[in-house]
Amino acid sequence: MDKNPIIAITMGDPSGVGPEVIAKALISDRLPNCDFVVIGSAVELEKALTMIGSSYQVHSISSLDEQNGSMQSAPTKKSICVMNPMGTEISDLPYGRVSKEAGKASIEWVLSAAKLASDKKVDAIVTGPIHKEACVLAGYEDIGHMEILQKYANSPLVATMLVANNLRVVHMSTHKSLAKAVEFCTKENVLAKIQLTDTYFKKWGFKSPRIGVAALNPHASDGGLIGNDEELELTPAVEDARSNGINVEGPIPADTIFNRAIKGEYDAVLAMYHDQGHIAIKVYNWAKSISVNLGLPFIRTSVDHGTAFDIAGKGIADPTNMLEAILVASSIAGKGILPNKMRTEN
């Protein structure tokens, strides 16, 4: 890529810590060599910069340069470009409170960023945290970024991958009840997620990605003593994938597979349900864990934390997650490579 990648960062719910962690990340001296545009409220970003005592200024822009796809440059190096596609500024939203207005704004900013990415005007999206209850109040049925973006892009198959250092966990499902998540673990669905993982890791620089499939039942069913999902669904999926040349093993008991991946045996683990994968990642390194989507027609990374209403507006939010998400998005956008390890300092 001849020009710097352009990264769009969505603000998330403005009543949460999104504006603050974005402000802190964008004034960091560890930022990659990219151009950035925040999709959100200039007023809220100004409030965040003031709160953290930064001298950076907000530079509002109305659009990206149609002619060459590059961003209208900020007037100084200590300026942050902000574009608010809503046209009107939100105001008087208190920190730490669920509101319909904040939910509506946060989703509109996500959809605007998705359009920019779909139109090739930005090279990647990094999303700040939204509040699901606020989004529901605003009339949106989808309860997560991935579901919203999947519907927008009409993508038939997507997956969420959490990354913390060298542990990368792709999820069979995310926002499903445990009972429905178990029902979703069919041979066909597991095989499709193995294939999706293999495809994207090869795009990201892994010649023959080593994929480990986590078991659904304790001890991988102990030879059928604790369920038969492994025998009927997971093992046949793994065998079919291996017959198609994919470097995959499993099902492997979930109480051992993540530690083996941390030690370097696997490039990715396929977890069978939300908490199986999320707990492993967050216990390992919550501060540095981020989310990457597989299956969308554009690059999207995200922080792996919520709106943190309890500390919003206090100036104490940790920007590590946001900076990690930016670093990974920039690496994939600029080099087509998923970093082997996270790169911010401890």
ABEGO torsion letter per residue (X at the ends): XABBBBBBBBAEBAABAAAAAAAAAAABAABBBBBBBBBEBAAAAAAAAAAAGBABBBBBBABBBAAAGBBBBBABAABBBBBBAAGBBBBGBBBGBBBAAAAAAAAAAAAAAAAAAAAGABABBBBBBBBAAAAAAAGBABABAAAAAAAAAGBABBBBBBBBEABBBBBABBBBBAAAAAAABBAAAAAAAAAAAAAAAAAAGBABBBBBBBBABBGGGGGGABEAAAAAAAAAAAAAAAAAGBBBBOBBBAAAAAAAAAAGABABBBBABAAAAAAAAAAABAAABBBBBBGBABBBBBBABBAGAAABGAGABBAAAAAAAAAAAAAAAAAGBBBABBABBX
